[in-house]
Amino acid sequence: MRTVYFSIVFLLIAMGVYAQSLTNKKVDGYRGIWFELNQKHEYGDKYSGALGTYTAKHVPLAIYAPKVDKTFFVFGGTKSENERYLLCMIGEYDHKTGMVSKPTVVYDKNGVDDPHDNPSIMIDNEGYIRVFVSGRSKQRMGRKMKSKKPYDISDFEELSEEEFTYPQPWNTNQGYFHFFTKYTGVRQLYFESSMDGINWTEDKLLAAIPVNKGEKSGHYQTSKVYDHRVVGTFFNRHINGHPDTRTDLYYVQSDDMGKTWKSVDGAELKLPLLQRETPARAIDYQSKGKNVYMKDMGFDAAGNPVCLYVRSNGFKPGPVSQPYEWCVTKWDGVNWQTFVVCESDHNYDMGSIYISDTEWKIVGPTEPGPPKWGVGGELAVWGSKDRGESWKRKKVLTRNSQYSHAYVRRPLNFKAPFCFFWASGHSHEFSKSELYFGDFKGNIWKLPYNMQNDYEKPVKIN
């Protein structure tokens, strides 16, 4: 029946029934998108479920703005419970009132149901909110959107239509920087920069590493900024361009807006990176037969980079690819060191890392969820007092949930209680998907699924 329903929906879209765009319209509640890749295996789809805060390669998804004491957050939503019609949305949480706004549709994806098109967010120096709506190769172009007023989510204008996927925009003290992906090989890494957020440099190729001549290249990355000036990115490598063979771990950084690039120990690198063996490589995982799934990264107080990822024995869901090890790889000033935090039951379990002088923390779906071997699970907080070398589970945040919790995201410059946010839904079957946020004390709020007013209180559930 669901297949018939979706066929009817897409037929109606083609006929123009859904032709009226919802861009810049308010939606009366927070409803996440549900998605499946349709690559079936013995233990379910390669990945499926509540993907409103997907992917790990969309960074950041939320930013706390101290000037207005609000957290602005973007997500992939939909109009109603029974639809898989992607709307790129933005909401705001007011820390003074404890209320959330009705979400605004920044961009209506016109019938696309794929959360690879989800947005990322940046706030510029004047307070204008920039939303980077992901495209998908040249089939669907990416779009750069800008709020018409500072710190205001009511109305957005489209600045450009460009080819980019997995947008990662950053505001630095030297200008604006954007990591992204283009399908010029299969998945190759690019970057661009801008002084005003309007005029950008030409797209520059960062990495396209094959092993043998004639092979395709591919990468996934996660990035961050240190001290408002150093942009850094960790990335893996896809053997012959196939994402099911993602392996190895690389790191590069730049302190001059991409004019020059260096490895973590200061060796200057020539771009684009084309060789597997390079000073940028942190770990050779191919020789160990390991897959690497990027999750998050950060820097310690000294500017040393730290990467969070899941390491497994293959791409298929289920016991065949276990153990699914949550790993932290850090630079200690001399060497790369890797430590295992815990294990979960899926490659696409995703959490975030929080690094401070006193304690490092990870929040994610590390505990088994209602269906085993599915994306997401029950949430837990893990802590380390020795800079990531040993970890203890500090708190289990959710228990006996109806649905799995997935893709836990860290807001940039986060402020309690909006310390992390995520979506819930059935891991294997089409379901309702709701959005939540929480803090490190164990408090959890659910964003209102149905809203009567422009601003309402989230529902405290824990």
RADAZI-V582606 format. One line per field, one symbol per residue. ss: DSSP state (A for helix, B for strand, O for the rest). psi: psi as a letter, one per 40 degrees, with the letter a starting at -180 (. if undefined). burial: 1 if it has 24 or more other C-alpha atoms within 12 Angstrom, else 0. A space follows every 50 residues. Layout:
ss->???
psi->???
burial->???
This chain:
ss->OAAAAAAAAAAAAAAOOOOOOOOOOBBOOOOBOBBBOOOBBOOBBOOBBB OOOOOOOOOOOBBBBOOOOBBBBBBBBOOOOOOOOOBBBBBBBBOOOOBB BOBBBBBBOOOOOOAAAOBBBBBOOOOOBBBBBOOBOOOBOBBBBBBOOO OOOOOBBBBBBBOOBBBBBBBBOOBBBBBBBBOOOOBBBBBBBBOOOOOB OOOBBBBOOOOOOOOOOBOOBBBBBBOOOBBBBBBBBBAAAOAAABBBBB BBBBOOOOOOBBOOOOOBBOOOBOOOOOOOBBBOOAAAOOBBBBBBBBBO OOOOBBBBBBBBOOOOOOAAAOOBBBBBBBBOOOOBBBBBBBBBOOOOOO OBBBBOOOOBBBBBBBBOOOOOOOOOBBBBBBBBOOOOOOOBBBBBOOOO OOOBBBBBBOOBOOBOOBOBBBBBBOOOOOOOOBBBBBOOOOOBBBOOOO OOOOBBBOBBOO
psi->ddddddddddddddeedfdhieheiiifihhiiiiidfgiidfaidiiah fdfiieehhieihhhddefihhiiihaidideighhhhiiiihhddefii iiihhdhhefeheheeeiiiiihadeehhhhhhiagaedhiihhihieii fhedhiihdihihiifhgiihieeahihiiiifdccgihiiiiideedhi iihhhdhghadiheiiiiiiiiiihhfedhhihiiahhhfeheefhaihi hiiheffediiiideehhihiihehdhieehdhgedeefiihhhdiiaia deehihhhihhaeiehiaedeiighhihhiheedihihihdaiafidehh aiihhiddiiihhigeihadhifihaaiiihiiheffediiihdhhdiif idiihighihihfihiegdiiaiiihddihiihiiiiiieeehhihhhdh hdidhihihhe.
burial->00000000100000000000011111111111111100000011111111 11111111111111100011111111111110111111111111100011 11111111111111111111111100111111111110011111111000 11111111000111111111110111111111111111111111001000 00111111110000011111111111000111111111111111111111 11111011001111100010111101011111111100011111111111 00111111111111111100111111111110000101111111111111 11111000011111111111111111111111110011101010111100 00111111111111111111111111111111111111110111111111 000011110000
